[in-house]
Amino acid sequence: MNTPVEFHTRNSIEQVEEGKDLAPRFDAQGLMPCVTTAAQTGEVLMLGYMNAEALRKTIETGEAHYWSRSRQVLWHKGATSGLVQKVVELRIDDDQDTVWLRVEIPGDASCHVGYRSCFYRSVPLGPGDFQRTLKFEETRKTFDPKKVYGDAPNPTKL
């Protein structure tokens, strides 16, 4: 029988910053940011959010779970698409309020829009127009979202 993951109570700065206790701090909405990168290349794939349940499930299963802010549900990444993120390493930052996942993904894509990374566009820097035109850094989708998700509404709110 598996024992559920428990978090330590935060007692001191020394405990949180220099100790061995996992004592995560979630924000007022009960969330913490999670940066997810490709284990092989280090490429940033996405920024998601975890609540306590998502962090526990990620630790327990070795697969990435997030809290969907737009849908207000726990989200097992890849449960629908098959692009499950297998966690190779999970790190927590110095004050334990941000998580970093290094993951491997079958099919090599992470973005629900079909690109490898959710960061598939860049913003030109320097002086110029107030409104910027984004530059596509990924020009080819890894998968067709309509084939994977059908005509389901986009999970991102406008």
Secondary structure, 3 states (H helix, E strand, C coil): CCCCCCCCCCCCHHHHHHCCCCCCCCCCCCCEEEEEEECCCCCEEEEEEECHHHHHHHHHHCECEEEECCCCEEEECCCCCCCCCEEEEEEECCCCCCEEEEEECCCCCCCCCCCCCCCCEECCCCCCCCCCCCEECCCCCCCCHHHHHCCCCCCCCC
